[in-house]
Amino acid sequence: MLATVVPSLVLFTENEKLRLFKLFFLVFLIGTTTYLKAQTATITGVVFDENQTPLPNVNITSGNKGTFSDINGFYILEIIADQETTITFSHLGSERLLLKDLILNTNENYEFNPVLQQKAILIAEVVVTPSGTRYAEGVTTISSDIARNIPGSNAGVENILKLLPSVSSNNELSTQYMVRGGNYDENLVYVNDIEIYRPFLVRSGQQEGLSFINSDMVENLQFSAGGFQAKYGDKLSSVLDITYKTPVAFGLKIYATLLGTAATVEGVSKNKKLYSITSIRSRDNSLLVNSSNTKSNYDPSFFDIQQYTTYIFSPKFRISYLGNLSINNYRNTPFTRQTNFGTLNDIKTLTVYYAGSEKSQFRTNLNALKAEYRLNDKTTFKLISSLYFNREQEYSDVISQYQLSELNSNIGDDNWGEPTPINGLATQYDRARNDLDAKIVNLEHKGTYSNDGKVIAWGLKYEHTNIRDQIRESEFIDSLGYMVRPPNSEFQRNEPEISFEAPLIPFQGIIAKNAVNTNKVSGFVQYSRQTEWHGHNLYYNLGARATYWVVRGKNLAKSTHTIFSPRAQLSIKPNWEKDMLFRLSGGVYQQPPFYRELRDNKGTVHPEVEAQKSYQLVLGNQYSFKLWQRPFTLIGETYWKKLTNVNPYTLEDVRLRYAAQNNAKAYAYGAEFRLSGAFVPGTESWFSLGYLKTKENINGQGYISRPTDQRLNFGILFQDYMPEVPNIKMYLNLVYNTGLPGGSPSYEDPYLYQNRLRDYKRADLGISYIFVGANNSYDENTFLRLFKELNVGFEIFNLFNNQNSITNTWVRDLTNEQQFAVPNFMTGRILNIKIEMRF
C-alpha cells in the first residue's frame, strides 16, 4: 500500500543535473560535519506500568536532554555516546526509575522497556501532563482489550460504545451509532489525527461490512459525547479518537469465526526506526441475515486491508502512513417473508413473495501521511495530508407481491390461527440505479506549545470535496388491476371508475444527476492550563474554531458560508478526603453540511443550506472510591442542547434523507450515569443508565419527537471467570433501549404519525478458554510452546431470541385505504464459534 515516487533524471537538463548533484553533495557534507561534531547513540523502547499497559507522558531525561513517551508509551532519546550516562524515567503517580552508568557506542541503538511501579496515591487522581489530562477533559477511555473481546454480531469498538449511556443503536447489523439525540452523520472519528469518512449510499445495516476501525490495531480509545474541545472538528454530537499502536516486536495474530477471518502482522526493523502493523480482514454476514424473517439467497463479500507504518528519522522527526482499502460486495436475492404483528386480540400477517435481486458495491480507499517534528520538549509541529476516494454502486430490481391477512384469534374456533385475507394480492416494483463517486482531499497543520502546565494548541486545515452523483429510483404499486399514482394535487385518485391512460408514473421516483465541489478552510486555537486554586487542582481550556467554505457545482449558484464556534471546559478536583472531580463544559458547535445534507428527497442539491448550530452545556461529576477493597468509579453527567438552523431528515434503517432546508429548531436534554469497576477481581465491568428527550419544531408547527428520540438507554458489560478454572472467561453485554419513533408513510405529514417501535432488548454472551496467555504456564515439550496466545470459544448472539425492529414497512390496504405499520425484525438467536491465536 506504500508507494515511493522517484523522479526520473531523464526529465532534467544537464545544468539541472549538475545543480542537483551539488545540492546532494552539500547535504552529505552537512550531515558528515554534524556527525563529526557530536558522536551520539540512541535509547528507545516502550514504558509500561505494573499491568504491562503502555504508559504515556513519561518524562525521560539525560543531562540537559529529554523527551516524553507518546500515547503508546513509546519513546526515543538521543544521548552522548562513549561516556557514562544516567537515564531518568519519571511520571506523576509512579515511582521514579534510574538507569545508571549506561555506556553506548557511537550510533548504537539500545532498547530498554522499563516498568514503572505505582505510588500509593488516590484513585483516578488528576494527572498533570504537558497536554492536560483526560479526566479533566471529560473524555471516556476504554480498554482496547475489552473492545477486542466483547461479543457481538458487529464486535469491535462501535459495539462497546453502544454500552455507554450516551450512545444508542437499534441495529446490530450496523456499526453506526447515535449520540445524545444526534444522528449517524453527527459523529467525528479520528485515527491517529486523521479524520475518517463513511460511505454515502448505504441504506440498510446488512449492506454494511467492516468498520474502518480495526480493533486488532487499536492501542488507545477515547470518546467524548459532547462539550468537546475546539481542537476537534465541526460536528454536533461526539468525537471518537482512536490511536493505533506502535509495535515493539514481531507478532502475528490470526482470528477466525463463522462470520469472518482476520490476520494481523506487526514488526520492528533491526535499527528500531521502522515500525509497521498490517491487518487483513474478511467478513460474511450470511449467518446473521439468514436468521431474520425474510428468506433470501444472501451473498455478501466484505474485505479490507489496513496498514499503519511509522519511520523515525531522528528523535525529533518521524513520518507515519495510514492506508486502507475496503471492498464491500452485497448481493441479495429475496424469496419470501412472513411477519406477524398487531396485538393478541388483533393479529395480522404480512406475506410477501419476491422476484429479482439487489446488487451493491462500496469501494473505499484512504491514503494518509503524517509528519511530526518535535522542535524541543515544549513545541511540536504536525503536518497531515490524506486522500479519501469512494466509489459506490447500488442496483436493484425487486418485484414483490404481498397480501395482508387477519389471523383468527378465537382459541375455541375450529379455524383458530387460520389467516383471512384483508385485501387482494398487491404488487410492488422497486428499481434503483444509483452511482456515486466521492473524492476528499485534506491538508492540515497542527501544533502545540507546552510550558509549566500551560498548553497552547492551534491548527489550520484545508478540505476539498468532489462529489459526482447519479440517483435513479422508482417505486410502482399495482393493486386490484391498476397502477397507484402519487397522492399529489395534479393526480385525481379516481381509478378504477375512470381509467388512467397517461404514461405510468411511479408512486415514488427520483431522477437526478449532480456534480458538487466544496472547498473548506477551518482553523482553531485553544489555551489550556493545569494549576492549583486554594489547594484544589484546577484545569481549564478556552478555545474557538472558525470555518469558511464555498459550494459550487454544475448548474448551481456559488454559495459561501462562514461560522465561528467558541468553546470552553473547566474541571476542578477539590482537596477533599473523597476523590471527586467536577466538570463543566460547553460552547457553540456547528456542522457545515456535507453532500448528503445538501440533497433533498427529490435529489436536488441546495448549496445555500447553512450549518446546523447547537448551543451545548454539560455538567459532570466523577467519584472514585474503593468497595470490597477494589477500585470503582461513578460518573454522572447532565446535558442540554439548543439547536437552530436544523435540517430535518427521515430515518429508514440507516439511510438518512434530509429536507435540505434550515426550517426547524430543536432541543435535547438528558442525564447519564455509569458505574464501573472490578465487580469481579481482576476484571472491569460497568452498568450504565441514560435518559434523553429530543424534539424538533418544523416550520413553526409545534414540537414533535425527532427520529432519534430514544428516551431510556440501559447497558451492562460484565466480565467473569471460573474461580476453579480461571482460564475460562465470560463476557456478557446487555442492552435495553426504549423504542424509537416509527416514522410516517410516504407523502404523509409526520405530525400525524408519532407511534413508536417496540423496545429494543438484546443480550450477547461470549465464553472462551485460554490455552496460552500472559498468566499461563505450559510444558515446553508440547505444541503450545509455538503460541504466545491461544484461546477458543463460542458466542451466542441475541441470547433470549428477542424480536427487535429498527423501522416499519408501511403497507396499504387499498380496499379501505388504511395503512399498516409492519415492523422489520432484526436477527434472531445465533451461535458463533471463534478461535484466536498469536505467535
N, C-alpha and C positions, 0 to 999 in steps of 0.2 A: 504494500500500500504506500510505501515510501517511494518517492521518485526524486532523483537528483538530476538537475538540468545543468549541463556544462556547455557553454557557448563554444562553438567551433571556431578555431583560429583562422579558418578559411575566410571568415566574414570580415577579417581585419586587413588593412593595408600594411605595407612593410613598416612605415613610420609608426603606425598604431601598435604593431607588434613590438617594436623597439621600446616604445613608451611603457607597454605592459611589462616587458622584461625588466626595465629599470624599476618599475613600481614593485614587482615581486622581489627584486634584489634588495630594495630599500626595506621592505617589510621583514625580509630574512635577516638583514643586518641589525635592525632594531631588536628583533627577537633574540639574536645572538648576544647583543650588548646587554639586554636585560638579563639573559642567562648568566653572563659573566659577572654581572653586578651583584646578584644575590642567588646563591645556591639554596634551594628550598626543597621541602618534602611535603607530602600531603597525608593527613589523617582523616579518615572518613568512616562512616558507619551509621547505625540507627540506635537511638536511645530508647530504652524500654523502661516501663515501670515494673512493679512486682508481679503484675499479672501478664507480663510479656506483651503488653499493649504499647505500640509506639507512642512516645511522649513528645508532644510539640513544645515549641517555645522554651527549650532548654538553653541556657546561656553557656557557651563553650568558649573558654578564653585560654590564651597562652601569651604571657607577657602583655604587650600592648595590642595584640591581635585577638580578634574574637568574632564569633558568629552565633546564630541561633538555629536550633533544629526546626525543620519545617513541619507542616501539618502531618506528615508521615513519619515524624521522628528522625528524618534523615538530616545529616549534617556533613559538611566538608570544610576543613580548615587547613590553610597553608601555614607551615611553620618553618623556622630556620633549620637547615639540615646540619648534620655532623656536629651537634652540640647537645648537651643535656637540656631537656625541656620538660616542664610540668604543665599538664593539661588539666583544667578545672571545669567540672560539669556542675552547674547549679540551677536549681529550679525551686520556686516557692512551693512548699508543701512536700519537698523531698530532701533527703539528706545530701549534702554536698559530697561529690566524689572527686578524688585527685588521682591522676595518672602521673606518677613521678618518674624522674630520671629516664625519660624516653629519649633515645638517640636514634634518629633515622638518617639513612644515607641520602645523598643528593638524588632527587627525582623519585625517591621511594614513595609508594602508596601503601599506607598502613591502615588496615581495617580494625576498628575497635568498636564493639557494640556493648556499651555499659548498661547496667540495670540499676536504676536509682531507687533507693528504699524510701518508703513513705514516712513522713513525720507524723507524730500524734497531733493532728490538728482537727478542727471542726469539719464535719462532713459538708461537701459542696461549698466550701469557702470560696468567696470571690477571688479568682486568681489574677494577679497583676501581671500582664504580659505586654509586650510592645504594641500589640494590636488590639488591646482591650480584652474583654472576657466574654465568653459565650453565654455564661449565666446572666450577666448584666444586659446583654443584647436581646434577651428573650428568645433565644434560638433553642429548639429541641434537638438534642443529639441522641442518635440511636446507634446501637452497636451494629457493626456490619455483619457480625456472626449471626445475630438474630435475623437480619434481613435475608441471609443466605439459607437459614434453616427453617424459617416459618413455613408451615404448609399452606397450600392454596392453589387453586386452579391456575392463577397467574402469579406464582410465587416470585418474590423479589421485593424491591424497595417500595414500589407502589402498594403492594399488598399489605405491608406493615404500616404504611401511612394511613390506611383505611381503618386502623385500630386506634387512631388518635381521636380525641373528642371533637376536633375542629374539621375533620375530613370525613366525607361520606361518598359512597358509591353503591348503587344497587345493581351492578353488573359485574359478575365475577369473570366474564369473558374479556373485560376491558381493563386496561391499565390506567385509564383516565379517572380523574377524581375531582370532586367539588369541595371548596373550602369556604366555610362561613357564608354561605349563600351565593358564592360566585359560581360561574360555570367553568367548563373544561378549558376555555381559551384564556382564563384569567390567572394562570399559574406560570411562574417563571421556573425554568430548570437550567441549572448550570452544571457542567462537568469540567473541573479544573479551570474555572473562569470563562469557559466557552459556552455561549448560550445554545440550547438545544431546541429544535423545532419539530413539530409533528406533521403528519400528512393532513391534507385538507378534505378529501372526499370521503373518508371513512364514515359510513352511516350506521354500522352495527358492530357490536362487540366481537362477534365471531369473525369479522373481517380483519381484526387486529391480530398481529402475530406476536412479535417480540418487542418488549420495551427497549428503548435505546439504552437505558441504564443496565449495565451488566453487573449483577450483584457479585460475581466471582472476581471482579476487578476493583470493587469498592473498598476503600480504606476508611473513609470518614463520611458521615451522613449528617447533615444539618438541615433543619426545616423550620421555617417561620410562617405562621398562619396569619400574619398581619402586623402592622405597625413596624415594618422592617426599615432598615436604614436607606439613606439616599444612594449608597453605592450600588444597590441593586436597581434593576431596570424599571420600566414603566408598565407595571401590571397592577391589577386591582386587589388580588387576593393573597397570593402566597409566593414563597421562594423555597425551592429545593436546591441545596448547594451540595454537590457531590464531589468528593476528591478521590481520584483513582490512585492506587498505591504505587509506590516506587519499590521494586523488588530488591531484596537483599541477598538472594542466592537463586540458583536454578531450581525450578519447580515445575511439575506437570500435574494438572488436575483433570480428571475425567469424571463426568457426571452423566448419568443415563436414567431416564424414566420412561413410562409408557407414553408420555406426552412429548418427549424430545430428548436431545442429547446436547452435550457441551464439552468442549476441551479447551483448557486454558494453560498456556505455557508462559513462563516468566524466566528472566535471566539477567545476569550482570556480566559485563565484559571483564577480562582479566585485570585491566588497568583501572577498574572502578569508575569509568567515565560514561559508559553506555548502559542504560537501564531500559528494559523493554518488557511489556506484557501484552500478549495477544490471545484473543479468545474467539472461538468459532462455535456458533450455536445453530441448532435446527429445532423446529417445533411443528407438531401436528395436533390440532385441536379436535380431531375426529372423535376421540373418546368422550370429550365434553359435549360437543354439539349433538352427537347421536343419542344423548340422554334426555334431550328435550322432547316436547310432544309433537314436533314436526319431523316426520320420517323423510330422509333425504340421502342422496349419494354425495357426501361431503368430501372433497379432495383438496385440502389446503397444502401449501408448501411454504413454510416460513424459514428464512435463513438469513444470518448476518455474520459478519466478521468484523472485529473491532481491535484496534491496536493503540497502545499508548507508549510512547518512547521518549526518553529524556537523554540528552547528551550534555555532559558537563565539560565545558571548555576550560573553565578555571573556577576557583572558589567564588568568583564574583559573577560569572556569566554562564548561563545554561539555556538550551533550547529544547522545547517539548513539542511533540507531534501527536495529535489525536486524529485517528481516521476511522471511518465506519462505512460499511457497505451493507445495505439491507435490501433483500428481495422477498416480497410477500406476494405469492400467487394464491388467489382464492377462487375456488370453483365449487359450485353448489348446484345440484340438480334435485329440487324438492319433489316429493311424491305425494304424500298425504299429510293431513293434520286434523286432529280431533281435539277440541278444547271444551271442557265443561266449565260453566261459570254461572253466577247468579247466587241465589240463596237456597236453603234446604227446601223451602216451600215453592220455589220458582227456579228450577234448574233448567238451564238452556245449554244447548250443544251447538257448536260450530264445526261443521265438517267441510274440509277443503280438499279438492283433488287438483294436482298441479301438472302442468306440462311446460317444458322449456328449462332454461338454466340461467345461472348468474356466473359471470366471469370477471374478476377484477385483478388488477396488478398494481402494487405500490412499490416503487423502486426509489430508494433514497441513498444519497452519498454525501458524506461530510468529510472535509479535509481542513484541519486547523493547525496553525503553528503559533507557539507562544515563546517569546524570547524574554528572559528575565535577567536583569542586570542589577546587582547589589552594589551601589556606589560605595557604601560603607555600612556600618552597623545600624545607621539611622535611616538611610534613604534607599528605596528600591524602586526600580522602573520596570514596567512590563509593556510589551508590545504584542498584541494578539490579532491574528488575522484568521478568517475562516471563510470557506465556500461551501454552501449547502445547495445541493441540487436534488430536485424531487420530480419524478415523472409518475403520474397516476392515470390509470385507465379503469373505468367502471362500465362494463357492458352487461346488459341483462335483457332477456326476453322470457317473461313468465306469464303463462295463462293459467288462471285459477278459476275453478267453478266451485261455488260454495253454497251451502244450504244451512239455514237456521232451523233448529228444532227445539221443541219443548219436551223434557223428559217427564214421564208420568211419575209423580212423587207420592202417589197414594199406595202405601205399602200393601193394603188389603186388596188392591185391584189385580185382576189377572194379567193386565198389561203393564204392571209396575216396572219402571225402568225403560220402557219402550219409547223411542222418540216419535214425536208428532211434528211434521214439517210446518213451520210458520209461513214460509214463502216458497216459491218455486226455485229451481236451480238457476242461480245468477252467475254471470261470467265477468271476470275482470282481467284486463290485459295490461301489464306493466312493461314498459320498454325504456331502456336508458342507454345512451351513448355519450358518456362523459369523459373528456380528456383534459388533463391539467398538467402544465409544466411550470415549475417554480424554481427560481434561482435567487439565492440570498447571499450577498457578499458583505462581510463585516471587516472593518479595520478599527482597532481600538488601542488606546494608550491608557494605562493605569499607573498610578504612583502613590507611594506612602512615605511619610517622614515621621519618625517617632523619636521622642526625646523626653526622658524623665516623666513617663506616664501620660504624655500628650501625643496624640497622633493626628496628623493631617493627611487626608486621602483625597485624591482627585482622579478624574477620568474624562476622556473625550472619545466619542465613538461615532463612526460613520457607517450607515447601513443602506445598502441598495437592494431593492426587491423588484424582481421582474416576474410577472405572472402572465401566462398565456392559458386561457381557459375557454373550453367549448363545452357547453352543457346542453343536452337534448334529452328531456324526459317527458314521458306522456303516460297517462292512465286513462283507459277506456273502460266503461262499465256498461254491460249489456244484460238487461234483465227483462223477463217477460216478453222477449222478442223485439225490443227496441233499445237504441243507444241512449244513455242518460247524459244530458248536456249539463254544463256548469249552471248553477243557480244564479246567473247574472241577470241584470235587468233586460239586456238585449235578447235574452232567450226566454220564450214563453214555454213553461213546462206544461204542455197540453197533449203530450202523447198519452195513450195511443189513439185518442179520439181524432186528432188531426195529425197526419203523418208528417214527418220531418224529411224534406227532400234535399236539404242543403248538404254540403260535404260534411263528413264526420268530424266532430270536434271533440278533443279529449276532455274528460271531466277535469283533469288537471294536466297542464302542459307547460313546459319551459323550453324555450329555444333561445340561446344567447351565445355570443362569441365576444370575448373580452381580451384586451391586451392592456395591462396596467403596470406602470412603473412608479415606484415610490423611492424617494431619496430622503433619508432622515439623518440629522445630526443631533446628538444628545451629549450632555455633559453633566458632571456632578462635582461637588466639593463638600467635604464634611470635616468637622473637627471633633475629636473625642478626647476625653480626659478622665484619668483614674486618679482620685485624690482622697483625702480624708476631710471630714467636716465634723468638728466637735467629737472626735473619736469614732465616728461612723465612716465606713467605707462608702464612697460616692463615685458613681460613674455617670457621665452624661455624653450625649452625642448630638450635635447640631449640624444639619446638612440641607442641601437643596439640589434639585435636578431641574434642568431646562432642556426642552426638546423642540426642534424645528423640523417640519417635514413638508415635502411637496409631493402631490399626487398628480400624475399625468397618465394619459392613455389615448389610444386610438378613438377618435370621435368624442373625447372627453375634454371638458374645460379644465385648465390648470387650476389647482386649488392648493393654497399654502396655509399652514397652521403653526401656532406656537403655544407652548404650555410651560408653566413654572410650578414646581412642586416642592415646598419646604417640608421638612420632616425633623422630628426630634425624639430622643429617648432619654429617660432618666431612671437610674437604678440606685437604690440605697440599701446597704446591709447594716442594720443597726448593731451597735455594740452591745447586744443582749446576750443573756445566757442561752436563750433559744436561737437556733441557727435559722434565721429568716432573711428573705430578700424580697424587696418590693420594687415593682417596675411600673413605669408609666411611659407610654409611647403613643405617637400619633402624627398626624400631618395630613397633607393632601396627596392623594395617589390618583394618577391619571393614566389612562390607557389609550394611546393612539390606535385608530382602527387598523387592523390587518386586512388582507384582501377579503376574507370571508365576512368581515363586519361591514365592508363597503357594498356587498352584493345583496340585493333584496331577494324576496322569494320568487320573483319573476326573472332573475338572472341579470337585472340591470345594475350597473355599478354607479354609486353616488360618491364622487370624490369630495363632496362638501361635508361629509359626515365628520363631526367633531369628536374629540377624545371624550370618553366617559370619565366622569370625575367622582371621586369618593373622598369624603372627609371622615377620617378614622380616629378613634380614640380607644386605646387598650390599657386596661389596668390589671396587673398580675401580682401574684404572691407565690413565693417558693419557700416551703418549710421542710427542712431536712432534720430527721430525728432517728433515733435507734429504737427498735422494737424487737423483743426477743434477742437482744444483743446483735441485731443485724440492721444494716442501713436501709432507710426508707425515705422517700421524697413525695410530698404532696404539693402539686402545682394547681393553682386556680387562676382563671382569667375571666374577665368580663370585657365585652367589646361593644362598640356602637359605630355604625356606619350610616352616613347620609350620602346618597348618590344622586347626582344630577347629570344632565345630558345622556340619560340612559338610552341605550339602543335595544329595544325589546327583541326577543327571539322566541322561537319554539324549539322544543327538545323532543326528538324522536329517537329512541335508543341512545346513540352517542352523537347523532347528527344535529348540529345547530344551524338554524336558518334565521337570519336577522331581518328586521324590518328595514335596516339601513336608514334609520331616522333617529334623531335625538329628541324623540317626542314623549319621553317618560321620565319620571323621577321615582326613586325607590329608597328604602331604608332596610337595615338589617341590624339586629342586636341579639345578644345571647350570652351565655355563661358556660364555662367548661371546668372540669376537674379531672385530674389524673393522679392516681396513687400508684407509685412504682417502688419496687424494692425486692429484697431477697425473701419472698414468701417461703421458698424452699432454699435452704442453704446452698450457696454456690451457683444460684441461678438468678435471673431477673424476670419478673413478671409485672403486669400492671392491669389496673381497672380504670376505665375512662368513661366519663359521662358528659354529654353536651346537650345544651338546649339552644335552639335557633328559631328566629322568626324573621322572615324577609318578605316584603310586599312591594308592589310597584303600582304606579298610577299612570295609565297610558291616556294621553290626550285629555287629561282632566276628568276622566270618567269615574274616578274613585279607586281606592286601593284594593287589589286582589293579590293572591299568593303568586309569587314568582315560580317558575318551573323547578327551582332548586330549594323550595321551602320545605326542608326536611326537619321537622320540629325536634325530634328526640333521637339521639345517637348514643348507643351504649356498646362498648367494646371491651373484650378481655383477651389478653395474651398471657398464657400460663405455661410455665416450663416445670418439668418434674423429672425425676428418675427413681428407679427402684433402689431402696437402701441396700437390699441384699445383693442386687446385681446392678451396680451404678453405671455399667456400660449401656444399659437400656435407658434411652432418653425419650421423653414425651414432650411434644409441642401441641398446644391446643389454642385455637383462636375462635372466639365467638363474636358475632356482630348482630345487633338488633337496631334497626332503623325504622322509624315511623314512615308511612307511605308518602311518596311524592305526589304532587298534583298530576292527574291523569291526562291532561291536555284536552283539546277540543277537536271535533271533526273539521274537515276542510270547509272553508268558506263560512265557518260559524264563528260567532262572537265568543272569545274566551271568557268574557264576563258571565256568560250563561252556563259555562261548564267548569265548575270548581270541585268536581269529585276527586277523590284521591285513590291511588293504588293501595293495595294491601301492604301491611307492614312487611319489611324485609328481615328475615331471620335465617342465620346461617352459622354452621359450626364446621370447622375443618380440623382434623386430627392427624398428627404425624407421630409415628413411633419408629425408632431406629436402634440398631445395635452397633456399638462402636467396637470393632475388632482391633483397630490400631488408632491411637490418638496420643495427645500430648501427655496424658496421665496413665497410659497403658504400658505394661511390660509384656514381652513375649519371648519365646525361645528363639535364639539366634539361628537355630538349625531349621526352623520352619520357613515356609514360603512367605510368611507375614513380614519377614525382615526386608522384603522388597518395597514395602509401603511406609510412607510417613503418616498417612491417614487412610482408613478403610472403614466404611460403615454401610450397612444395608438396612433398608426399612420399607415401610409402606405408609400410605396416606389414604385417608377416607375423606373425600370432599362432600360437603353437604350431609353431614353425619346423620341428621334426623330427616333427610329427604323432604325438606320444606319446598313448597311450590311458591317461588318468588317470581315477581314480574317487574319489568323495567318500564313498560309502556303498554298502551292499549292499541288494538286494531279496531277501527270503527266500521261496523257492518250495518248496511242499510236494509231495513225491511220495507221493500218498495210497495207492499200491499197497503200499508197504512202510514208509510213514510217515517217510521220510527228508526232511530239509530241506536245500536247497542255497542257498549264498550267491552270488547273481548280482550282479556289480559293476555299478553305474550309471556309465557312462563319461561324461566331460565332453566339451568341444568339441574338434574336430579342427583341422587347419590352415586358416587363413583369411587372405585378402588384404583389406586395408583401404586406401582412398585418403583422403587428407586435404589440406585447404588452409586456411591461416591468414593473415589479413590484419589490419593495424591502421592506422587513419587518424589 
